[in-house]
Amino acid sequence: MKKIILAITTLILASCQQEKIAFVDNVKLMNEYQEKIDIEAKYKEKAEALGKKRDSISQIFQAQANDFQTRAQNMSQTKAQEEYAQFQQRGQQMGQQLQMEDQKLQLEGQTEMDSVVSKVKKEIQAYGKANGYSYILGGGDGGSVLYGKETNDITSEIIELLNNKYKE
């Protein structure tokens, strides 16, 4: 009798100690995280400003090209070729400068996004520890969860936590 009671007690204790598992929809999380949204908006504005700058420089350069063509008709062939070479070199330098600015902008944006992803991972880990989860899996596109009960989806809680911390 004592062995049966001990076996039942052991089974009850073992069933009470199940692993607590949840998942987060990574795509939804990142799409609704305000800091990520703000960073995207900031870099979209910067990219648009760079595009306007590129267009403005292009218009000025085109006007200079038209002016050069007009002046070149009255120059000797040698002089026209020299000025054309200088003009072409200036154009290449401007193009390289704009390309460098574009690359710098992309790198800055990617660095900030990497920082956000790192912050999100740390917050999910802290949430998991604080709430007794053994595992929190990543779902959504490219995630490791192909199916999960909605009751195990903690995406909304994580989004709320992150957005509240970001507001502070």
C-alpha positions as CSV (number, residue, x, y, z in Angstrom):
1,M,0.0,0.0,0.0
2,K,2.8,2.4,0.9
3,K,4.5,1.6,-2.5
4,I,1.3,2.5,-4.4
5,I,0.9,5.8,-2.5
6,L,4.5,6.6,-3.1
7,A,4.2,5.8,-6.8
8,I,1.0,7.9,-7.2
9,T,2.7,10.8,-5.3
10,T,5.7,10.5,-7.6
11,L,3.5,10.6,-10.7
12,I,1.6,13.6,-9.4
13,L,4.8,15.5,-8.7
14,A,6.3,14.6,-12.0
15,S,3.2,15.8,-13.9
16,C,3.2,19.1,-11.9
17,Q,6.8,19.8,-13.1
18,Q,6.0,19.9,-16.8
19,E,8.1,22.3,-18.9
20,K,6.5,25.7,-19.5
21,I,6.7,26.5,-23.2
22,A,5.5,29.5,-25.2
23,F,6.2,31.1,-28.5
24,V,6.5,34.5,-30.0
25,D,5.5,35.4,-33.6
26,N,8.7,37.2,-34.6
27,V,7.2,39.0,-37.6
28,K,4.2,40.3,-35.7
29,L,6.5,41.3,-32.8
30,M,8.9,43.3,-35.0
31,N,6.1,44.9,-37.1
32,E,4.3,46.2,-34.0
33,Y,7.3,47.2,-31.9
34,Q,7.3,51.0,-31.8
35,E,11.0,51.5,-31.5
36,K,11.6,49.5,-34.7
37,I,8.8,51.4,-36.4
38,D,10.4,54.7,-35.4
39,I,13.8,53.7,-36.6
40,E,12.4,52.6,-40.0
41,A,10.6,56.0,-40.3
42,K,13.8,57.9,-39.4
43,Y,15.8,56.1,-42.0
44,K,13.1,56.4,-44.6
45,E,13.2,60.2,-44.1
46,K,17.0,60.2,-44.4
47,A,16.8,58.1,-47.6
48,E,14.2,60.4,-49.1
49,A,16.4,63.5,-48.2
50,L,19.4,61.8,-49.8
51,G,17.3,61.0,-52.9
52,K,16.3,64.7,-53.1
53,K,19.9,65.7,-52.8
54,R,20.8,63.2,-55.5
55,D,18.1,64.6,-57.8
56,S,19.2,68.2,-57.1
57,I,22.8,67.4,-57.9
58,S,21.8,65.5,-61.0
59,Q,19.8,68.5,-62.3
60,I,22.7,70.9,-61.6
61,F,25.1,68.5,-63.3
62,Q,22.8,68.1,-66.3
63,A,22.6,71.9,-66.6
64,Q,26.4,72.1,-66.5
65,A,26.6,69.5,-69.1
66,N,24.3,71.4,-71.4
67,D,26.3,74.6,-70.8
68,F,29.5,72.7,-71.6
69,Q,28.1,71.4,-74.8
70,T,27.2,74.9,-75.9
71,R,30.7,76.3,-74.9
72,A,32.5,73.3,-76.5
73,Q,31.3,74.3,-79.9
74,N,33.4,77.4,-79.8
75,M,36.5,75.7,-78.4
76,S,39.4,73.9,-80.0
77,Q,39.1,70.1,-80.0
78,T,42.0,69.7,-77.6
79,K,40.6,72.3,-75.2
80,A,37.1,70.7,-75.4
81,Q,38.5,67.2,-74.6
82,E,40.5,68.6,-71.6
83,E,37.4,70.2,-70.1
84,Y,35.3,67.2,-70.9
85,A,37.7,65.0,-69.0
86,Q,37.6,67.3,-66.0
87,F,33.8,67.5,-66.2
88,Q,33.6,63.7,-66.4
89,Q,36.0,63.4,-63.4
90,R,33.8,65.8,-61.3
91,G,30.8,63.7,-62.2
92,Q,32.5,60.5,-61.1
93,Q,33.5,62.2,-57.8
94,M,30.0,63.3,-57.1
95,G,28.6,59.9,-57.9
96,Q,31.1,58.3,-55.5
97,Q,30.3,60.8,-52.8
98,L,26.6,60.1,-53.1
99,Q,27.2,56.3,-53.1
100,M,29.4,56.6,-49.9
101,E,26.6,58.6,-48.2
102,D,24.1,56.0,-49.3
103,Q,26.2,53.1,-47.9
104,K,26.8,55.0,-44.7
105,L,23.1,55.5,-44.2
106,Q,22.4,51.8,-44.9
107,L,25.1,50.8,-42.4
108,E,23.8,53.1,-39.7
109,G,20.3,51.8,-40.2
110,Q,21.4,48.2,-40.1
111,T,23.4,48.8,-36.9
112,E,20.4,50.4,-35.2
113,M,18.2,47.5,-36.3
114,D,20.7,44.9,-35.0
115,S,20.6,46.8,-31.7
116,V,16.8,46.6,-31.6
117,V,16.9,42.8,-32.4
118,S,19.4,42.3,-29.6
119,K,17.3,44.3,-27.2
120,V,14.2,42.3,-28.1
121,K,16.0,39.0,-27.5
122,K,17.2,40.1,-24.1
123,E,13.7,41.3,-23.1
124,I,12.2,38.0,-24.2
125,Q,14.8,36.1,-22.2
126,A,14.2,38.2,-19.1
127,Y,10.4,37.8,-19.5
128,G,10.9,34.0,-19.8
129,K,12.9,33.8,-16.7
130,A,10.6,36.1,-14.7
131,N,7.5,34.1,-15.7
132,G,8.9,30.6,-15.3
133,Y,9.2,29.6,-18.9
134,S,11.6,26.7,-19.8
135,Y,11.4,27.7,-23.5
136,I,10.2,30.5,-25.6
137,L,10.3,29.6,-29.3
138,G,10.3,31.9,-32.3
139,G,7.5,31.7,-34.8
140,G,6.3,33.5,-37.9
141,D,8.2,33.5,-41.2
142,G,11.3,31.5,-40.8
143,G,10.6,30.7,-37.2
144,S,10.8,27.3,-35.6
145,V,7.1,27.0,-34.6
146,L,5.0,25.6,-37.3
147,Y,2.0,25.2,-35.0
148,G,1.2,26.4,-31.5
149,K,-1.9,26.7,-29.4
150,E,-3.0,30.3,-29.2
151,T,-2.9,30.0,-25.4
152,N,0.9,29.5,-25.7
153,D,1.3,32.6,-27.9
154,I,2.8,35.4,-25.8
155,T,3.5,37.8,-28.7
156,S,1.0,40.4,-27.5
157,E,2.4,40.4,-24.0
158,I,6.0,40.8,-25.3
159,I,4.9,43.6,-27.7
160,E,3.1,45.4,-24.8
161,L,6.1,45.0,-22.5
162,L,8.6,46.3,-25.2
163,N,6.4,49.2,-26.2
164,N,5.8,50.3,-22.6
165,K,9.6,50.1,-21.9
166,Y,10.3,52.1,-25.1
167,K,7.8,54.8,-24.1
168,E,9.7,55.3,-20.8
